[in-house]
Structure formats: C-alpha cells, structure tokens
C-alpha cells in the first residue's frame, strides 16, 4: 500500500517526465505492479479494515419492528421495550440511521424574504423578575409577556412588554410598534397564540385589526419552528444580550430600558444578511403599506351597567367610577397605560362624558379607588338619607295630621288598648253590628203576618213602632261613637 505522496509522484514521473515504469519502481523502491496500479487508479487506495460489528446488530430486527409500528418512539423508550442494558449512545446512533426509513423525511425549504413582505411576531417571557406593584412580581410561570416583532428582510426588531396575553393587549402592543414605524409589512406571521387565532382561523379582534390595516395575518402550522425562525432567534438574542445584568423596578422601567437598548441591537451586523438592520429597514418600509387615516380598534373594551358599588373590572382589577352615573351604562376602555370610563350623555346623542380615568395596574386582584369618587359617594348617601327622612315625615303628616313640637308625628293606638289599660269592656264593632242586625231582623211569623195583611189596612198600634225606631237609632248612634 503506497502513500498519497508516492501515488502523486508516480503519476508525475510517468505523465510529465515520461519516465518508464521500471525506472519509477527503481527510484521509489516499489514493485512495478504497484506502479502500474497507481497509474491505473484515479485515486489512491485506502486501507479499510472490516468492521467488527456492533451490539445493536443482535436486536436490529426487533428494533425495526417497533419503529415500523411507532416511528416517533423515543430511543429511551425503545431501550426499555427491548431490554437494552448497554450504552444508550450506540443505540441512539443506530436509531438515528434507521428512523427515516419509517418516519419519513421532512425537509425545510430555504425561505427568501423580500422587502416589505412579512413581519414575524412572537411572545418572549424574560426570566428576570419584574415588580408589578402591590407586592406582586412577574417571574416564572407568571413572567411578563413581551411582544417581539422582526421584519424578515431587514431583521429590524422591535419589542414592548404588555400587561396580559389577551387579544386587546396584544393588538395594542402591535399598534404601538407599527405606529412608531409609520408603515407595515404586507403579512404578519404568528404561531398558535390563542388570542390571535387557532388552527387556520384568525380570531375576530385580530381579523378586524388586519382589515383596518389592509394586511394579512398568517398562522404557522404546529411543530414548524422554521416558519418563523427569524423571530425565534430574536428572542434568543434578547435573552442573551439584553437581559443579563439588568434589574427592573416596574414594567415601565422594563420598557424604558428595552427602548434604550433596541437602537444598539438594530445597529449590529447580521451574519446572514451581511448588513445592519437599520441600514435595510428603509427598503422594508418603502415596499410596505402606508398606515390608514383611521387607527384600528385596540385595547380591552366593554360596556356594563354601573352597580351600586361604582366599580368596573378590567383583567381582574377593579377601578372606581363617578357614583353619579350609578344605574346607567358606561363604556370601559383599557389601553397599555390607562383605563378610561365614559358614559353616554343623557341629552346629546353620540357624545360621551368621561367619568373615570386611572393608570393601568399590571398586578392582579387589586382595587384602585379615586378619592374624589369616595367623597361623591359620601355626599350622595347623605343626600339620599335626607330625602328619605323628608319622605317619611311627609308620609307621617299625611297619615296623622298631628305632630309634636319637635316635628315628630303623633302615633295612633287602637281603642282596644285603652280598654285594656282602664279595665273596661265595651262592646266591639262586630258585636254591636250583630246585635243591631238581630234587633231589626223580622221573625218568620212577622213576615207571614205582614204578607197576609192587606195593603189598605192600617196598623192597630202606632206607638210600639215609634219606640222601636227610637231604640234602633240610639243603638246606631252608639256604634258611631264606638267607631
């Protein structure tokens, strides 16, 4: 077996200097057949030793059976099913070779990003704690969501922290970034963020936002990170270049520090493009779409009838409202920084009156109260109590017509209370009426005698009738006195 240098020298001597094979063999000290093989070979022969085999060869048949039924089964599970007790590395190497035969190959195309064509959007959750106020801190599972947007052509990145992952807050963050740029690309690429859309269907707030701007929101398929790899690398860049060594006092401080750092990030040299993002952003903006004259509807908005406690709820927090509009409908609008509550004017169609304005609280389960609203509620309660007392006095005057010198009405008692107090027992109204009825009611014989009497007959004795009438009138008089 000759070396690479000998093979090259043999070919040079024979082809360039026309040295015979015998002389080449003598000069190099090799056999003439070796010289002939070197001249016939297009490349030098390599020494290859036969493989000694692998421990995986004994179980390869069972391994293929499992992969045929379960192509995506992890190598660790395959080792458990096969009872593999040797090194897991050599098993993984064999699985890596065999798996594509059953699972197939999913190639990723190289994307070409034209100017003004697309902006990739995503959420980044910083690991550093951010105080939210009221003793609450955004960290870990409740980390502060940061909206990141990167133009695919220029790699120009923008980011802003938002209070929640609700559609209104995400759209408000997107509009803040787009409005600062002055233009927008033709497509906004999102992954499976539920507030933006699920599957192939864009949510209603996101569709309205895209319709106002005249752009398209494209949702990437699941488990396809290559579709928005640009913004994924942006998130990693923020994690490694912006976050280390920084502390934050509030979400406002986080956004302030992020805003100061972004110009530096956009002036770096991007290896994939060979240029700086701030040098290519003009091409993106020039090929994009001009913003419409009417801003899209963003933020969290709803209408509710104001209850007696004069508070409205926005993303878990309660904000006070002017109690003067209790019982009326109010419109609540929450942006990234403020919560504004308006009430439609009573006698002016289409006009609203502002009844509350608060700074947006990024914490959770917090009550925010304006002291002026508390004073208004106190005055309204006092006025309501005075009006109720006046109504009670008027009602008492109407019922009794009698009052003490200090204005309190005189209460009336039942007559039976006085009977019990003085120990007397006067006949009641029902007993008197019953006695009167029994007195004047004629008997059956009297009715029969009266019926038999002729109309032209006069009563024999007029005096008893007069006495009976007088007695009846006296008893009726007693009844009136009792009443």
C-alpha atoms as one frame of an Amber mdcrd trajectory, in Angstrom:
protein
   0.000   0.000   0.000   1.604   3.266  -1.123   1.046   6.641   0.421  -0.666
   9.637  -1.118   2.734  11.262  -1.815   4.052   8.153  -3.609   0.887   7.877
  -5.703   1.156  11.511  -6.765   4.931  11.186  -7.539   4.368   8.091  -9.669
   1.804   9.845 -11.797   4.000  12.945 -12.157   7.096  10.998 -13.258   5.185
   8.934 -15.785   2.957  11.667 -17.240   5.136  14.751 -17.037   8.699  13.393
 -17.412   7.887  10.206 -19.398   9.911   8.032 -17.013   9.455   4.290 -17.698
   7.692   2.097 -15.189  10.865   0.130 -14.454  12.815   3.285 -13.661   9.976
   4.657 -11.463   9.936   1.411  -9.497  13.727   1.599  -9.033  13.670   5.245
  -7.896  10.851   4.825  -5.399  11.746   1.332  -4.289   8.370  -0.213  -5.091
   7.289  -3.085  -7.268   6.493  -2.500 -10.924   2.951  -3.856 -10.432   2.464
  -1.250  -7.702   3.462   1.446 -10.207   1.047   0.043 -12.769  -1.865   0.024
 -10.212  -1.068   3.605  -9.208  -1.175   4.765 -12.820  -4.475   2.951 -13.427
  -6.207   4.221 -10.266  -7.946   7.612 -10.301  -7.332   7.938  -6.556  -5.005
   6.281  -4.112  -6.214   3.129  -2.463  -7.118   3.353   1.197  -6.703   0.747
   3.815 -10.091  -0.361   5.101 -10.413  -2.879   7.868 -13.535  -4.973   8.066
 -15.890  -3.862  10.809 -16.100  -5.924  13.947 -19.856  -5.453  14.213 -21.962
  -3.814  16.926 -24.033  -4.950  19.880 -27.071  -3.399  18.199 -26.850  -5.894
  15.328 -28.380  -8.577  17.531 -31.540  -6.570  18.202 -31.839  -4.668  14.936
 -34.715  -6.854  13.714 -36.801  -6.169  16.846 -35.798  -2.521  16.655 -37.134
  -2.251  13.126 -40.419  -3.901  14.136 -41.007  -1.309  16.841 -40.097   1.584
  14.562 -42.439   0.269  11.881 -45.424   0.489  14.241 -44.246   3.569  16.162
 -41.896   5.659  14.004 -41.680   8.526  16.543 -40.968   6.410  19.627 -38.024
   7.933  21.554 -34.784   5.984  21.815 -35.098   5.789  25.605 -38.480   4.067
  25.302 -37.108   1.740  22.641 -34.329   0.745  25.039 -36.904  -0.111  27.723
 -39.035  -2.154  25.335 -36.010  -4.078  24.057 -34.450  -4.595  27.478 -31.304
  -2.786  26.382 -28.669  -2.750  29.150 -25.636  -1.497  27.213 -24.590   2.016
  26.232 -27.505   4.182  25.120 -25.270   6.135  22.734 -24.696   3.304  20.275
 -28.439   2.537  20.290 -29.278   6.167  19.530 -26.781   6.187  16.673 -28.444
   3.175  15.077 -31.956   4.575  15.658 -30.891   7.845  14.011 -29.941   5.890
  10.906 -32.977   3.606  10.778 -35.780   6.004  11.814 -36.004   7.966   8.483
 -36.856   4.689   6.692 -40.140   4.531   8.636 -40.900   8.087   9.793 -40.023
   9.746   6.519 -38.075  12.949   5.972 -39.490  16.441   6.462 -37.193  18.832
   4.571 -37.279  22.563   5.296 -37.028  24.914   2.335 -34.785  27.945   2.436
 -37.064  30.997   2.677 -36.455  34.072   0.567 -37.533  37.270   2.340 -38.464
  40.096   0.010 -38.586  43.738   1.231 -41.870  44.728   2.865 -43.247  41.221
   2.627 -43.536  39.893   6.194 -43.024  40.601   9.879 -42.727  37.698  12.288
 -44.386  38.138  15.721 -43.967  36.175  18.929 -44.060  36.421  22.730 -40.922
  36.333  24.851 -41.057  35.664  28.601 -37.965  37.061  30.368 -36.555  35.042
  33.233 -35.657  38.094  35.339 -38.268  39.193  37.920 -40.225  42.375  37.191
 -42.102  44.013  40.125 -45.725  44.777  39.252 -46.601  46.761  42.368 -48.868
  45.867  45.303 -46.352  43.262  46.441 -46.595  41.179  43.245 -43.704  40.126
  40.971 -43.832  38.736  37.422 -41.488  35.739  37.319 -41.532  32.060  36.429
 -44.899  30.777  35.278 -46.323  34.312  35.609 -43.490  36.001  33.720 -44.154
  39.304  31.995 -45.174  38.775  28.325 -43.042  40.760  25.880 -44.281  41.186
  22.307 -41.443  40.897  19.764 -41.741  41.772  16.054 -38.954  41.289  13.486
 -39.020  42.270   9.815 -37.804  39.279   7.837 -35.918  41.211   5.136 -34.025
  43.762   7.212 -34.021  41.804  10.538 -35.128  45.048  12.210 -36.512  44.107
  15.612 -38.981  45.837  17.944 -40.315  44.775  21.328 -42.637  46.027  24.071
 -43.940  44.489  27.295 -47.732  44.120  27.552 -49.919  43.526  30.658 -51.622
  40.305  29.543 -51.872  37.846  26.649 -55.440  38.895  25.846 -56.196  39.964
  22.288 -56.792  43.605  23.191 -53.386  43.980  24.870 -51.506  42.126  22.107
 -53.135  44.244  19.403 -52.401  47.407  21.393 -48.728  46.403  21.563 -48.637
  45.655  17.829 -50.220  49.006  17.009 -47.748  50.858  19.250 -44.830  49.307
  17.333 -46.375  49.728  13.875 -47.433  53.328  14.506 -43.882  54.180  15.621
 -42.505  52.793  12.342 -45.010  54.636  10.168 -45.620  51.671   7.837 -46.451
  47.978   7.992 -45.443  44.911   6.012 -47.999  43.054   3.941 -48.088  39.969
   6.190 -47.931  39.466   9.946 -46.798  35.940  10.850 -47.973  34.424  14.161
 -47.737  30.987  15.677 -50.584  29.304  17.589 -51.337  32.127  20.027 -54.961
  31.635  21.097 -55.718  35.374  21.273 -54.640  35.796  17.617 -56.074  32.591
  16.173 -56.283  28.819  16.325 -55.625  26.367  13.546 -56.303  28.177  10.289
 -58.835  30.659  11.685 -57.863  34.125  12.868 -59.742  35.483  15.900 -62.345
  38.215  15.388 -60.343  41.052  17.072 -57.206  40.148  15.095 -59.183  39.942
  11.841 -60.664  43.405  12.469 -57.179  44.755  13.199 -55.761  43.262   9.989
 -58.721  44.504   7.963 -58.225  48.083   9.116 -54.525  47.995   8.186 -55.128
  46.073   4.959 -52.649  43.301   5.862 -52.867  39.524   6.222 -52.277  37.543
   9.395 -50.755  34.146   8.630 -50.820  31.425  11.273 -47.984  28.934  11.140
 -48.707  25.187  11.426 -47.913  23.387  14.682 -44.425  21.993  15.253 -42.960
  24.070  12.438 -40.412  26.437  14.003 -38.726  27.041  10.643 -41.709  29.164
   9.556 -40.725  31.919  11.989 -37.129  31.175  12.795 -36.193  34.850  12.427
 -38.201  35.986  15.461 -37.184  32.863  17.393 -33.549  33.931  17.008 -34.586
  37.431  18.105 -35.975  36.004  21.350 -32.723  34.182  21.961 -30.787  37.373
  21.257 -32.879  39.255  23.814 -32.288  36.511  26.366 -28.510  36.550  25.953
 -27.745  40.194  25.111 -30.398  42.376  26.756 -31.369  40.564  29.933 -28.071
  39.650  31.679 -27.020  42.026  34.446 -30.222  44.091  34.423 -32.714  44.726
  37.214 -36.132  46.320  36.803 -38.239  48.410  39.154 -41.560  48.184  37.267
 -42.993  47.307  33.853 -42.490  50.947  32.845 -38.820  50.698  33.777 -38.550
  47.462  31.771 -39.959  49.133  28.655 -37.740  52.183  29.166 -34.564  50.089
  29.334 -35.716  47.981  26.391 -36.373  51.112  24.316 -32.867  52.413  25.038
 -31.265  49.098  24.063 -33.136  48.459  20.771 -31.244  51.072  18.679 -27.986
  49.371  19.658 -29.426  45.970  18.721 -30.569  47.227  15.306 -27.113  48.632
  14.531 -25.348  45.261  14.891 -24.028  43.343  11.895 -26.261  40.386  10.988
 -24.205  37.490   9.660 -26.956  36.023   7.449 -27.549  39.292   5.569 -24.092
  40.827   5.846 -25.607  44.230   6.731 -27.070  46.086   9.700 -30.861  46.116
  10.260 -31.095  49.917  10.463 -29.483  50.128   7.007 -32.081  47.860   5.353
 -35.198  48.963   7.221 -35.889  51.739   4.704 -36.298  49.116   1.977 -38.786
  47.251   4.152 -40.778  50.393   4.907 -40.713  51.588   1.301 -42.116  48.307
  -0.004 -44.681  48.003   2.807 -48.133  49.545   3.233 -48.918  53.080   4.353
 -50.920  53.309   7.572 -54.640  54.121   7.200 -56.016  57.508   8.350 -58.181
  55.772  10.979 -56.427  53.863  13.730 -57.587  50.285  14.367 -59.583  49.407
  17.460 -57.179  48.053  20.076 -57.215  47.557  23.822 -59.801  45.912  26.041
 -63.279  47.448  25.760 -66.719  46.515  27.060 -69.996  48.120  28.220 -71.561
  47.470  31.615 -74.276  48.944  33.805 -72.661  50.601  36.821 -73.704  48.888
  40.046 -74.184  50.450  43.498 -70.548  49.828  44.461 -69.491  52.076  41.486
 -66.550  49.874  40.375 -65.781  48.255  36.994 -63.491  45.239  36.477 -60.688
  45.047  33.905 -58.465  41.926  33.705 -59.005  41.043  37.355 -58.650  44.570
  38.799 -61.438  46.899  39.987 -61.449  50.620  39.133 -63.757  53.209  40.744
 -66.198  55.296  38.680 -68.081  58.504  39.467 -71.080  57.335  41.570 -73.293
  59.965  39.936 -73.849  57.562  36.989 -74.909  54.542  39.092 -77.578  52.572
  37.263 -76.506  53.823  33.803 -74.453  52.098  31.118 -70.757  53.024  30.977
 -68.114  52.186  28.347 -64.807  50.851  29.678 -61.645  51.066  27.568 -58.267
  49.811  28.831 -55.061  50.551  26.944 -51.492  49.662  27.839 -51.153  52.639
  30.189 -54.628  53.946  31.136 -58.168  52.821  31.897 -60.815  55.325  30.762
 -64.540  55.043  31.555 -67.115  57.142  29.691 -70.875  57.473  29.969 -73.194
  58.433  27.084 -74.602  61.923  27.596 -78.252  61.931  28.656 -79.478  64.637
  26.258 -76.859  64.518  23.499 -76.798  61.582  21.098 -73.334  60.361  20.125
 -71.495  62.314  22.839 -69.943  60.753  25.929 -68.766  62.187  29.210 -65.634
  60.906  30.922 -66.491  59.585  34.391 -63.206  57.884  35.385 -59.531  57.780
  34.379 -56.918  55.585  36.087 -53.386  54.395  35.403 -53.405  50.767  34.236
 -52.479  48.355  37.010 -50.408  45.381  35.814 -50.856  43.432  39.048 -53.846
  41.183  39.713 -56.815  41.328  42.131 -56.198  44.958  43.077 -58.790  47.670
  43.827 -57.934  51.153  42.517 -60.001  53.988  44.028 -60.143  57.683  43.205
 -60.620  59.720  46.461 -62.920  62.116  44.618 -65.281  59.233  43.863 -65.386
  58.294  47.549 -66.304  61.862  48.523 -69.010  61.968  45.850 -70.459  58.688
  47.129 -70.490  60.037  50.688 -72.358  63.173  49.613 -74.863  61.112  47.613
 -75.528  58.849  50.609 -76.102  61.871  52.843 -78.470  63.425  50.309 -80.321
  60.136  49.919 -80.746  59.825  53.709 -82.090  63.394  53.943 -84.562  62.766
  51.145 -85.748  59.560  52.752 -86.248  61.273  56.116 -88.221  64.052  54.424
 -90.417  61.489  52.682 -91.022  59.702  55.976 -92.064  62.951  57.681 -94.374
  63.840  54.799 -95.944  60.407  54.899 -96.456  60.621  58.670 -98.057  64.064
  58.313-100.362  62.728  55.639-101.466  59.784  57.773-101.907  61.522  61.128
-102.026  65.241  60.548-100.681  65.673  64.110 -97.102  66.414  65.178 -95.193
  67.213  68.333 -93.421  70.500  68.715 -90.119  68.910  67.653 -91.663  67.687
  64.378 -92.223  64.001  65.246 -95.637  62.653  64.330 -98.140  61.517  66.982
 -98.784  57.814  66.852-102.365  56.441  66.936-103.304  53.489  69.111-106.171
  51.056  68.768-109.199  51.691  71.039-108.858  48.200  72.493-105.515  49.267
  74.026-107.286  51.938  76.087-109.974  49.415  77.173-107.267  47.112  78.456
-105.471  49.986  80.155-108.558  51.138  82.153-110.023  47.648  82.692-113.297
  48.197  80.860-115.001  46.015  78.287-117.023  47.958  75.774-118.817  46.053
  73.026-116.786  45.801  69.877-117.936  46.886  66.469-118.733  43.361  65.302
-120.849  42.584  68.407-122.752  45.857  68.126-123.491  45.301  64.463-124.642
  41.760  65.208-126.950  42.951  67.964-128.393  45.643  65.742-128.974  43.154
  62.970-130.753  40.742  65.294-132.904  43.577  66.617-134.218  44.843  63.306
-134.477  41.490  61.553-138.241  40.404  61.457-139.200  36.930  62.544-140.783
  34.388  60.246-144.214  34.799  61.784-143.939  38.551  61.383-143.007  38.119
  57.741-146.063  35.811  57.296-148.384  38.191  59.105-147.081  41.065  57.105
-147.645  39.205  53.897-151.258  38.376  54.869-152.061  41.981  55.743-153.895
  43.862  53.065-152.375  46.998  51.630-155.296  49.133  52.683-155.150  48.044
  56.338-153.560  50.405  58.822-151.601  49.151  61.862-153.649  48.943  65.051
-150.984  50.256  67.373-148.636  53.003  66.034-146.856  53.652  69.348-144.685
  50.436  69.549-143.276  51.121  66.091-142.154  54.603  67.128-140.417  53.246
  70.253-138.702  50.542  68.259-137.438  53.129  65.761-136.111  55.322  68.531
-134.306  52.398  70.138-132.690  51.423  66.825-131.471  54.962  66.146-129.974
  55.102  69.661-128.011  51.910  69.085-126.725  53.149  65.708-125.553  56.305
  67.466-123.629  54.145  69.968-121.993  52.341  67.051-120.858  55.612  65.510
-119.416  56.725  68.845-117.547  53.421  69.181-116.063  53.866  65.740
